[in-house]
Amino acid sequence: MASRTTEAPEHPEVAEDITVAQRGHHLSDVKLARAAGISPRHLREVKRGSNVSLRIVKRLMAALQLRSIRLGDVMQGSGSGEGVSPEVLRMIAHAMRQALAPVLELVEMLEAYGEGKSTAQLEAKARELVRDAHQDVTAERDEAQPERERSGATKTKRRPKTAKRR
């Protein structure tokens, strides 16, 4: 006979809230499942704290007249990081650094202005940032244009739809 391993419930708070409300309404599992429009198997999964769909939880909440339910610590990590590629993490960090660079430059400009540094320097830096932003927007627009428009081809006109004859 195969041994069954017992895993810790993923959502013990949901299981507890549903169970407490069920007892408060004096409903059997069969009656609650029927009232919620779910299978008894799904109800057992919820009461074990298993990972079930939000649709099932919402149906149970409606049947039990619950306005809210605890979801636990949503900020808690769900894994060990096993299987996450360090290269992918480095790529994400690099992309984030590039995205934040213009913002950090603006922060430095504001701080410099607050400290009363030369407005000529600030104006030159501002012009540079505006020029760079304009180039970025232009490049993105050009990439988004369809190939035929870039090559100068004209759009073909469609014929108007006519009513079908019976």
N, C-alpha and C positions, 0 to 999 in steps of 0.2 A: 504494500500500500504506500502510495506517494505521500510524503509529508507536505503539509501546507504551511508556507511561511506567512507570518503575520506582519504586515507592514503598519507603521504608525499612520493614523489617519491624517490626510492632508488638510481637512477642514473640520477640526473637532468643534469649533464654535458654532458652525452651521448645524452640525449634527445635534449639539446640545440644545440650541434654540428651537429647532423643529421638534425634538423629543419633548421638551418642556411644554411647548404650545399644544402638542398632540395630547399630552396627559391632561392639560387644563381644559381641553374640549371633550375629554373622555371618548376619544375615537380610537378604534382598533386600526391596525395597519391597513386592513382591507378597506375599511370605510374611508380612511384618510386618502388612500391612493385613488379610490373611486371618486371622491369629492374633488381631488386635485386633477383628475383626468390623466393620471400617470399609472404605470404598472407597479404592482407590489415590489417587483425586483428593483425598480428605480428608487422607491422609498427606502428599501433596505440599504441600498448604496449610500443614500443621503445620510441615513442614521448611522452608518459606519464611518462617516466623514470622508467618503471617497470623492474623487473629482468628478462631478456631474455637471451637466449643462446649466446655464443660467435660467433657461426656459423652465426646467424642472423645479428649480428652487423658487422661481417666481410663481409657479402654479401652486406649490405647497404654501407659500406665503399667503396667496389669495384665499386658499381653502381654510387656512388657519387665522385669517384676518390679521396677519402681521404686517405692520407698516415698515419695519426695518429688521435687519438681521445682522449679526456680527460676522465679519469676514476674517477676523484675525489680523495679524501683523502683515499688512500688504507690502511693507518695505523689506521684509525678511527675505534673504536670498533663498532660492529654491534648489540650488545645486552646489556642487563643489567646484564648478568651473571645468570639470573634466570634459575633454573633447573640444574645448574652445581653443582655436588656433591663436597662438601668440602673434602671428603675422597679421591676422585680421584685427586684433586689438591694436596693434601698432598703426595699421592703416586708418582705423577709426580715430585714434588719438591725433594722427597727422591731419586728417580732414577737419577735426574740431579746432586744432591749432590754427589752420589756415582760415577757417571761418571766423574765428575770434580776433585775428590779427587787426583788421580794420577797426573793430570796436575798441580794442586796447589802445590803438593809435589815437582815436578820438578822445578817450579818457585822458591820455597824456596831454593832448592839446588843451582840454578843459582845465586840467590841473595847472598847466603852464599859464594859461590866461588868468586863472585865479591868483597866481603868484605874481602877476604883472609883468611877465616876460614880453619881449619885443613883439609887437603886433605884426611887423614885417615877416618875422619867422613863422608866426601862426598863419598869416595869410598865404604864404608860400606853401606851407604844409597842407592847408585846406584846399588850395588849387590842385595840388598833387593828388590828394585823396579824391576830389571830385573827378579829375581827369581819369584816374584809375577805375573809379566806379562806372564812369561813362563807357570806358573801353570794355569793361566786363558786361555791361548791359547790351552793348552793341554786338559783342561776340555771341552772347546767348541768343539774341534776336536772329542773328545770321544763321546760327545752328538750327534754330527752330523753323526757318523758312523752308518750304518744300523745294526740292532740287529743281523742278521745272521753273519756278519763279526766279531762282538765282541765275539760271541759264538764259533768262529772257523770254522763255516760251510763254505764249498767251494761254489763258484759260479757255477751254472749249465751253460753248454755251449749250445747255441742255434744252431739248425740246420740251415745250409745255405738255403736261399730261392731258390726254383727251379722254372723254368719257367712254367707257366700254359700251359697245353695241350689244344688244341682247338678241 
